[in-house]
Amino acid sequence: MEVQDQESLARWDGLGSRDASSRNEAMENICQEVMRRVEAIGPIPAPAPSPPASVSPPNSDLNDILAHLLMLASRCPFEDVKERSIRLLQAVQDLGVRIPRPLGNGPSRFIPEKEILQVSKVDARTQSIFEDAFAALRRLDNISLVMGFHPQYLESFLRTQHYLLQMDGPLSLHYRHYIGIMAAARHQCSYLVNLHVNDFLQVGGDLKWLNGLDEAPQKLQQLGELNKILAHRPWLLTKEHIERLLKAEEHSWSLAELIHAVVLLTHYHSLASFTFGCGIMPEIHCDGGHTFRPPSLSQYCVCDIANGNGHANHHDDLFGNQEVCGEVEVLMERMKQLQECRDDEEASQEEMATRFEREKTESMLVVTAEDEEGVPSRDISRHFEDPSYGYKDFSRRGEHVPTLRVQDYSWEDHGFSLVNRLYPDVGQMLDEKFQMAYNLTYNTMATHKDVDTSMLRRAIWNYIHCMFGIRYVARYSSCDLSLILKCRVFMLSQHCRDRC
């Protein structure tokens, strides 16, 4: 993993400027520094009869710089920085020094890299969002690149995340990133853990805390119980859990701090599901995102980096186009039937409750992680307690626990005002993000256009809540008619997975 000190970070600061001359000056300084380090390696040995492709630089700091340049050459939204990075890497390679090359299939396992990189080239709004994100973080991460297919949501997402992590708030910056690590680790999401380990150290976090949760302050350790319940079995959360955190004497949390922590925990629990569901790959400049080993078949050309040709793009067609088209037709027919029948409006309260229980039972057609053997890797599990604790559906085992009816306690009527009172502006940002996710549609399904997708979107929304014991007294038959089994399998496997 690339972990940089403050001097190293300052090296890249100017590249995020909106001013082209400032970017050019920063890039010129980087070029000079890289060439000085390359020259310090000494004369490159003359080729032997069977030489390696080139010399790998022994200086680990130079390796980190070259890996960062590789990221800029592929991901930077500013074309001048991207082109200069490519030329610099090519110059280093021409001097006989081995440069890194990307691993994997781009930002996502499931989407060809060329398609992802093309989005910002054809949409000015997405390009502007990418530039803003890069200016703020000095990187454009793979989550943002994949989310760029939905620029409206991406803009809301980045604004909210920036506020949670970087703007004024009850928690210190290093606490925020450490809580992000705890939440991502709970779902075994190594991608997010690695991202925030780096950010945690950059804002002055104590390296010792990364040895494990037991090395972190007692105040953070006490958050572990809340973390695991919110991640896997939120229906078990009680007011006593909150009271214990608020009344822990010298290690107690203020109500404002706890609101901030809970928002961060749930944000990264959800983001872990997005990461798994979209097949997000390691960042190019981090461990697992690049290698200095030469390619096995042909000479690697740095000029291919920017257009997505730096590696093979093999994206398996999991179902086959013909099968997918057939499933879409079936799904659209079911949606049409639902629109015509609208029998939910006549259903009694008892019938609604029966449908809710049926949805919970049917969700158990999927094998969850608790039914599988497997222990979280030590590298991830060090950041949370009780690694055997995971998602456990109560309905399948005949357990009777209270479910939450949104009519009794909802975000709109209760949660919004509480969050906004204790953590100003965050309630509004979250509400905008929720509304964006709830209403976002392009009225298309596969190759079909002008499709009313509201039934399917409502069914997915309700079904996900249902998996976590949240009950809507309305329209549970929409799940029966609109969702095919594979869709349910996917949702349960991503939102309730307990290991990577």
N, C-alpha and C positions, 0 to 999 in steps of 0.2 A: 504494500500500500504506500502511496506517495504521501508522506507527512513532511510538511515544510515548516521551517522557522520563519520568523517575521521578516528577516532579510530576504529570504527566498521569495516570500509572498510579494514583497515590494517590487520585485523584478517584473511581475506581470500586471501590476496595477494600471499602468498607462494604457494597456491594450483594451480596456473596457471603456475608454473615453469616447464620447460622441465626436470629438474633434480629431479629424484625420491626421493633423500634424502632430498631435500628442501621441497618437498610436504609432506614427512613423518614428518618432523619437524613441519611444519605449522599445520598439522592435529593433532599432539600430543598436541600442545598448545591449539587447539580448544577443544579437548577432556577434557583436564584439566579444562579449563574455564567452559565448560558445566557442568561437574560434581560438580564444586564448586557452581555454581548457583543452581543446583538441591539440593545439601545439604543445601543450605541457605533457601530453602523452609521450612525446618523443618521436623519432623517426619510425615510420611504419615499415616493418620488415619486408624485404624483397620477397616476391612470390616464390614459394617452394614448388616442387613438382606436383604435389597434391595439397594445396593450401586451403585453409578455410576461406569462405567467401570474402571475409574482411575481418578486421580486428575489432573485437568488442571492447569498448572503453572500460578500463579498470576503475575509473572514478565513478562511484555510485551517485554522486551529486550530478555529474554530467548525464548519467543514465536517466535520472529524474527529469532533468531539463529536456532531454531528447524525447522522453515519453510525453511530457507536457506539450512540446511542439507538435508531436503526432496528433494529440487531441485538438490543438488549434488548427492544424492542417485539414482536419476532417470536420470539426464541429463549430468552429468560430463563425458567427453570423456576419462578421465584417470581412468582406472579400479581400481587402488589402492585407489584413493580418493573416488570413488563410494562405494567400499566395506567397507572402514573404516566408511563412513557416515552411511551406513546401520547398521553396528555393533553398532555404537554409539547411533543411534536412538533406536535400540533394547534394549540396556543397560538402556537407560532412561525409556523406557516403562516397563522394568522388575522391575524398582524401584517404579512403581506405578504412574508415571507421564504420563499424556496423551500426545501423540505425534500427529502431524498433519497428515492428509492423503489427497491425491490428490482429487480434484473435476473434473468433466467433463470427457471427453473421450480422454485424451492425448493432444498432440500439435494441432490436427486438429479435427473438428467435422466430417469430411468426410473420413478420412483415419485411419484405425485401428492403434493404438499406436505401436503394435508389428511390423507392417510393417515399420513404420518410424524408430524405434530403430534398426531394422535389417540392415538398409542401410549401416551404417558405419562399421558393423561387417563383411560385405562381400566385401567392397570396401576400399582398403587401402588409396586411394587418398582422399575419403570423410572423413575418420577417421583423416587424417593429417590436412585437412581444419578445421574440428571441433576442433581439439586441438589448432590450431593457433587462432581460434576465441575465444575459452575459455581463452587462455593465455592473449589475448588483453582486454577482457571485464569482465573476471571472471564469465562469464555465457555463456550458449549456448541457445539462445532464440528459441522460437517455430518457428519463421519465418525461421531461419537457418536450423532447423531440417527438416522442410517440404521441403525447397529448396534443401536439401541434395540429393533428387532424381535426381537433375541435377547439379552434382559437378562442371562442367565447368562454368556454369552460376553463381553458388554460389560463386566460387572463385573470379570471376570478380566483383560480387555485393559487397562482403565483403571488397575487396580491395578499391573499390570506396567509399563506405560508411565510412570506416575507415579514408580515406583521408579527406573527407568532414567534419567529426566530430572531428577528433583528431589531424590531422597534421597541419603544419603552413598554415595560410590562412588569408584573410582580416578581418574576423570576430572573435571576442572572443569566447571562448568555450561555455559560458553560453548563448550568443546570438544565437549560432548555435542550441542548444537544444531547446531554446524557440521558434525559428522559426519552428523547427520540431513539437513542440506542436501546434502552430498556424495552420500549414498545416494539421496535422492529425485531429485536432478538426473541421476544416472546412468540412471534410467528415464524422464527427461524429464517428471517429475511436477511441474508448476509449482504446483499447489495446495499440496503439502507443502513445496516450497521456500519459497514466500511465507510460509507459516505459521511456519516455523522461522527465516527471516530476521528476522521481527519478534521472535520469542522470543530469538534470539541477541543482538539489540541490547538487549532488556530486561534481560538478565542481565549486561550490561556488555561484550559482544563488541566487538571492534575493527571499526569501519566499513570500514576499509581492506581487511580480509580478504574482504569481499563484492565487491571488484573482480575477484576471480578466485582460483583455487586457488594461482596463483603468488605471490599476495600474502600467503598464509597461512604460518604457520611451517613450516619444513622437515619437522618431525615429522608434520604433517598431510599435507603433499604426498606423503610416502613411503607414506601409506595409500592413495593413489590406485590403485596396481596391485592391491592386495587388493580394493578396492571394485569395480573393473570385473570381476575374475574371479568374485567371489562373486555379482555381479549377473547375469552372462550365461553364464559357462562354469565353474561351480564344480568340474567334474570335472578341470580343469587345475590346481587348487590343489595345491601340494606343500609339503613341510616346509621347503624352501629359501626359499619366500616368507615363511614365519613367521620363520625364522632371520635373514633380512636385516633384518626390523623389530626383532628383539630385540638385534641386534648392530650397530646403526647409530651406535656411539660416542655423541657428545653428543646425537644426535637419536633415540636408541633408545627403544623402548617397553618398559615392564615387562610381564611376563606378565599381571598383573592388569589393567593398562590395556588391553592388547590384547584380552583377553576381553571387557571392557566395550565396546570399539570394535566388535568383531565382532558382538556381540549387537545393538548399535545399527544397524550396517549391514544386517544381515539383517532386523531388525525393519522398517526403512523400505523395504527392497526389497520385502518382502511387503506392506506397507501401501500402497505405490504401486500394486501389482496390485489391491488391494481398491478403491482410489480410482478407478482406471480402470473396473474391472468393475461398480461400483455407480454410475458416472456422477456422482461427487461434484462439486458446483458450487463456485465461489469463495465464501468467507465473505461475508456481507452487508456487513460493515464494511470489507472489503478491496477492492483494485482488482478490477474485473470483477464485483463483487457488488451494486453500486448505481450510480445515476446521479442527477444533479441536474437533468437535462433533463426537462421536463414530458412527460406521456404524450401520444401523438399523437391519440388518439380521444376521450378523456373525462377529466374532472378527476379527479386522483388523490386518493383519500380515505384518510387515514392510519388510519381506524378499521378498515380491512380487513386491516391487516398481520397481526394476531395470529391470524386464522383461515385464513390461507393464500390470501386473495383479493387480495393486493397486486399480483398480476400474473397473466397468463394461465397456465393449467396445461395445456399441450398435450403430452401424452405419447404418442408414436407407438406404435401396436400393431405391432411389427416383424414378427410372423408371422401374426397373426390368431388369434382365440380357437379357431376350429374346427381350424386346423392344429395348434396347440399341444396341444389335447385329443387329437387323433389320435396325435401323437408320444408323449404320456404313455402312451396305451394300448399302443403298440408297446413302449415301454420296460418297462412293467410285465410284459408277456408274456415279454420276454427275461429279466427277473429271475426270473420263475417257472420258466422252463426251466432256468436256472442252478441254482436251488434244488433242482430235481428231479434234475439230472444229477450235480452235485458231482464231476465227473470230475477236478478238480484233485488230489484226494487220491491218485490213482493215477499221476499224471504223474511221469516220471523227471527227474533233474537236467538232463539234456540237453534234454528237452522244455521245462522251465522257462526255460532259457537261450534257446531258440529263440523262445519267446513274448515274452521281454523284447526281443529284437532286432526282432521283428515290430512290437511296439508303438512302438518308436523310429522304424521306417521309416514306419509308417502316420501318425505324427504329422506327417510332412513333407507331407501333403496340404494343410497350411496354409502360406500364403506368409508368411514371417517378415520382419521389418523389414530384414534384410540384403539381401533380394531387391528392396526398394523403393528408389527414389531419395528422398533427403531428407537435409537437414543440420540438426542440432539448432539451435535459435535461440541466438544469442549470450547472451541473458539467462540461459539455463539452462546452456549448455555451458561457461560460464566457471568453473563449480564442479567440473569434472572434466576429466581428461586423455583423449586419444585418443578423440574423439567417434565415429570410424568403427567402433569396437569394439562388437560386439553379439552377440546369441545366434547360435550357429552349431552346427547339429546335426552331430556327427561321423559318425554312421552313414550319412547320405545321401552323404557324400563319400568313403566307403571308408576313413576314417581309423580307426586302431586305437589307442584309448587305454583305460587301465584304468577300469572302472566300479567304483563302491563297492557292495559287498554289505553290507546292514545286518546280516547275520549275523556279519560280521567286525568291524564297528565301528558301534555303534548309540548313539542318545541314551540309552536306558535303561541300558545297561551301561557306557558310557564317558563320553559328553558330560555327563550330569547331574552326576556326581561331580566332574568337572573344573571345571565352571562354579561349582558350589556351593562348592568349596574356594577358588577365587580371587576369587569375587564372591558372598559369602554371601547366601543367600535367593533370589537370582535364579534359580538352577537349579530350586528348588521352584516359583516363580511360573511359569516357562516350562513346566515339566512339567504344571502344572494347566491352563494355557492350551492346550497340545497335547492333553491328554486331553479337555478340553471340546470342542475343535474335532473331534476324532476320533469322539466319542460323541454329539454333539448331534443330536437328531432329534425331530420332532413326529409321526412316523409318518403323515405325509400326503404325497400327491403330487397337486398341483392340487386337484381337488375330492374326491379319494379319501382316505378315512380308514382308520386301522388297517392301514397298509401297512408291511411290514418293509423298511426302506430300507437295511439294513446292506450288502447286496451292492453297491448303487450307491455308497454312501459309501466303502466300501473300494476300489472300482475307481477312483474319483476320486482318492483319497489316493495309491494306487499309481501311477496314471498321471502325476500331477504330479511325483512323485519320479522316475519313469522319464524324463521330459523333461530332468531334470538329472543323468542318469547314475547314479541310485541304484537298485539292483536288489534286489527282494524275491524270494527263491526260493520263491514261493508264489502261486497264484491269478492268474496273468496272463490266463487265459481269461475271468475275470470282466470284464476290460476289453472283450474281444471281444464278449461277449454283452450287456453292460449299458449301454455308452456309445454313444449315437447320435453321428453325425458332428458335428452342430452343437454338441454339448457339448464335443467335443474341440477344435473350432475356437475356441470361446470360451475354454477353458482355456489353450490355447497362445498365443492372441493377447494374453491378459491377463498371464500369467506370464512370457512371453518377449518382450514388446513392448519396443522400444528407443527409441521416441519417442512423444511425446504426440500 
